[in-house]
Amino acid sequence: MPDLAIGVDLGGTNLRVAAVDEHGNILDRRNTPTKSLRSSEAVVAAMCDHIAQLTSNLKTSGILRGIGVGIPGIIDLQTGVLRESPNLPGWHDYPVREEIERRLGTRVILENDANAAAMGEFWLGAGRDHDSMCMLTLGTGVGGGIILQGALWRGMTGMAGEPGHMTVYPDGPPCPCGNQGCLEQFAGATAIVRMAREAAAAGRAPALAKAINSSSQFTSKDVYDLALAGDEPSRGIFEIVGRSLGIAIAGMINLLNVPMFVIGGGGSGAWNAFSPYIFEEVSRRSFVYRATVQAPAGQETPQPTQIALAQLGSDAGIFGAARLPMLAEEVYEHSRQAGEPTLAAPTQF
Amino acid sequence: MPDLAIGVDLGGTNLRVAAVDEHGNILDRRNTPTKSLRSSEAVVAAMCDHIAQLTSNLKTSGILRGIGVGIPGIIDLQTGVLRESPNLPGWHDYPVREEIERRLGTRVILENDANAAAMGEFWLGAGRDHDSMCMLTLGTGVGGGIILQGALWRGMTGMAGEPGHMTVYPDGPPCPCGNQGCLEQFAGATAIVRMAREAAAAGRAPALAKAINSSSQFTSKDVYDLALAGDEPSRGIFEIVGRSLGIAIAGMINLLNVPMFVIGGGGSGAWNAFSPYIFEEVSRRSFVYRATVQAPAGQETPQPTQIALAQLGSDAGIFGAARLPMLAEEVYEHSRQAGEPTLAAPTQF
């Protein structure tokens, strides 16, 4: 019987739960809009109901290796407490792992949602041919995940992999994280809307001003549509998105020299509008990047650093969350170092 | 008999060679001013003479695990070619490993000098109680090294660990690496002299102007002496050193969440003048840093991220270079991944 795992992607918009086999096939899935659930307790209860249904339906299909849960926000992996989550208001200091485990009566592996998405792309998507990669997830903000030699790099307290909060312009706009000029303030959807409003208010962008005034729900998608239609101020905003991503990625290449950078999340749909500026900045700002793409005369072909679009769309997080218990030994090793309790052994059910 | 290794630190100023035992004791050493040697061939010949003398003298003292050589500049670890080195003019595309191995008739482990220094501090210095750390070396420029779970992180082509070329101010001064606004352009000795000359030329710094005009050898040390004497423009330059280091380190903490940052190199002597600004910037710019130093109410004591001075001075590089062959299995593993030939087995001599 094949190995199976349950992957959960708890987002501010959707709660997705799926049963995934060891080859990356989704055997069954359940989705619920998160906002239809009023409290953190209701979300956890719905999640556990979905998990129980899936495991019950798949009793005879394989061996359950475990349950992985991706959650947005700052998680203390030692205690399993969600300390803060901009996308899950009301979850401040919520002991999410304990609550799930209490309801299910079994251990779960908790992970930051962007880390889970990185693991998904690494397993089945854009990173599948590499041993190390960095992912940047363009959503409301900018998240990320780092995989080094096959394993998620979580750092000392599980908080590693936050490229969205690298400083790009030290005197730039304030960020909710307490810093100013973070990458997120130039490349996230909220930042795109802010830059559009600023351009409109300054009288520099008549088409954007018109769009803002005619819509009560002006979003980064509207800016993208105008950029596609050739509106220069809108194109300029995506130039800023690309250049700020390029500045941060150049720094990451000079620091980590990993072979693969994957750009995912909803905002990556605007790839054509911003990606040329990523490559321009990275080529100029990273001698390590240049050295990997240009072979010295008479020497072997180099292994070029790649920067590419994610491939799994919104399923990256579920795949990655399901992958974590499959890599149980490695996850156990990480967990042990982070002081977590021992994971339960794989269960046949 | 104890394990021994030869560590070589080839700098632009000094060539240092030492025999080090497995406990970190220097058994014997040789130093030669690099500039007394006219060509790359003469430097390699002197290095090999020193190595031969030390190994011959210590024949009966232990088991030689191998020879590690730290070299400044961009090294292609696959081919052992020094591609470029600002501190070793004339070494452009020099096949340094091949030349050393040919003369000695044995394999050597080549490493970037800043990586070797990081390994030294990790083994015996400021990083010895941690499993992961980043080092920043303040010299003419700014170098660095990253150690993750006990091993040097070299990246895909051995060029990882260049925090000196992370962008701090995207529109800042040009850097010889091709970028502009690199950390090195605000925190290296060359940058300190440049900032002092700029302040003097702008008429903002009479004491600096006087020092520049009265000395044909004006250096960053002169700026430091004036800062110590209370000269405000000179103090302001070290404020910039500290803030730019803080911006880069904050980004590294948000990315890697490692427990220890070590500041070394000659420029770290000015620690008291610049370090308060590092802590100020890091506290403000890294929520990951803050989360590691502030425990939430009612929870366990956190493991604070530390930022501290290096402890081994100019010997860090020799210790680290000698450590590499002692970690032979791990080094072998790294080498294999980088496509290097298999290392020779440890030799008794």
Interface residues (C-beta under 8 A of the other chain):
Chain A: I74 D76 Q78 T79 V81 R83 D93 S132 I146 L148 W153 R154 G155 M156 T157 G158 M159 A160 G161 E162 P163 H165 M166 T167 V168 Y169 P170 C177 G178 N179 Q180 R243 I247 A250 G251 M252 N254 L255 L256 N257 V258 P259 R284 R285 S286 F287 V288 R290 A291 T292 P296 Q299 E300 P302 Q303 T305
Chain B: I74 D76 Q78 T79 V81 R83 D93 S132 I146 L148 W153 R154 G155 M156 T157 G158 M159 A160 G161 E162 P163 H165 M166 T167 V168 Y169 P170 C177 G178 N179 Q180 R243 I247 A250 G251 M252 N254 L255 L256 N257 V258 P259 R284 R285 S286 F287 V288 R290 A291 T292 P296 Q299 E300 P302 Q303 T305
